[in-house]
Amino acid sequence: MSRRSITLSFWMGCLLAYGGVSAAQDRPGETLLPKTTAGFIALTNVDQLKEHWNQTQLGQLTNDPVMEPFTTDLRRQFEERWSGVHERLGLTLEDLGKVAGGEIDVAMIRPAPGEAAIMILVDVRDHLPQAEELLKSATNNLVQQGAKKAEQVVADTNVLLFELPKKTDDDPEAPPRRTVYFLKDTLLCAADNLRLTRGILARLSADRHDSLADAPGFQAVMERCRQDAGSAVPQIRWFIHPLSYADAVRAATPPERRRKGKSILELLQNQGFEALQGVGGFVDFSPNGYELLHRTAVYAPPPHEKSMKMLVFPNNGDFAPQQWVPREIATYSTFYVDILNAFDNFGPFSPPSKARTKRTKKRRWRSRKRSWRSIRRTWTPASFRRPSGRSSANCGSCFRPRLPSRPKRPTAPGCSATRASRSCCEKRTARCGCTRKSRASGKKC
């Protein structure tokens, strides 16, 4: 699964191109999903969402026949990004468009550190025959791919379990890949984790207070957005737990496509960013004359430590554009941040650059070489030291017997430097160790 992000308009525009969803789900998806949900997006009423999307300039642009090649290419790119979900669950966007009759929920779940699971919940009211036909078609496709089919009864519901064959590049010690389906009343569920599927069925029969709706981060974010939205029902609801979502995405990414070395996730965890417990909000297209209105809240309760202290955004009520802002602009943003505080706490978050690290290593290596040379000259055993007045029988560098000396070369007139015979080491082939200039002639030896 790719971790590249794209704009919200692109995602929603491509999704709306498939259409086919209306009404609202009686039971919100956040009350069925587990607390370990790391990423969540819900489309409340897609018919209304599609109507408002067509009122925006971008929606009118994509509906123009002249832009059909562009729209087709956008849909192809979206399908490529959906390919990871299709590979794990066996469902395409067209399949969801044919059977959906209510709310659609897509969730990325982090059951444990280093693990990831995907789950899709669809309200199929008024489309039960299409949903049953979809399950039959998905079963045939998975069986043709070599999957082993099994059936279990969980909470009086028939659950279809498929164990997919491993690929050639899969880790042999990794658990087998699974796909799970069930259809209960008007709820269709597709997931890749049987234990999480059992939890969904348990919450359908009773409120266990262990759902995403009971998570403190989710409650704080949604409540803050409702204070501003009032009684308006959002067209889109979304929520992520930043660090959990990053870990889940990394776990879902094949090992050969992961970044080598220390990950950004580890860096953020070590710098106190675990205080970020939730980011989410509401999104509406064409509300009250606007193209797009999004309400976003961040939940990060204190205490804050290390580089997390950089994120200080003072509240202020003046958001009018400055006088220097021209009228001919596409977007404009205003926010308040404590710059001095950010600079004061940026130090721990800034790792040393590669160039600086390389220069430091070179300086340390040169210093060590000089230190070892000094120690070697100072602590050379007396039996290996060169006696005064005659040449030593051993090399002063490696202490092995010297090679026969070559004939001495004449030095510059007036040079008082002593000559050094050839070292026994192959790399040390200097015949004369004199590098000082002669006082009389100024020439080198």
Secondary structure, 3 states (H helix, E strand, C coil): CCCCCCCHHHHHHHHHCCCCCCCCCCCCHHHCCECCEEEEEEECCHHHHHHHHHHCHHHHHHHCHHHHHHHHHHHHHHHHHHHHHHHHHCCCHHHHHHHCCCCEEEEEECCCCCCCEEEEEEECCCCHHHHHHHHHHHHHHHHHCCCEEEEEEECCEEEEEEEECCCCCCCCCCCCEEEEEEEECCEEEEECCHHHHHHHHHHHHCCCCCEHHHCHHHHHHHHHHHHHHCCCCCCEEEEECHHHHHHHHHHHCCHHHCCCCCCHHHHHHHCCHHHCCEEEEEEEECCCCCCEEEEEEEECCCCCCHHHHHCCCCCCCCCCCCCCCCCCCCCCCCCCCCHHHHHHCCHHHCCCCHHHHHHHHHHHHHHHHHHHHHHHHHCCCHHHCCCCCCCCCECCCCCCECCCCCCCCCCCCCCCCCCCCCCCCCCCCCCCCCCCCCCCCCCCC
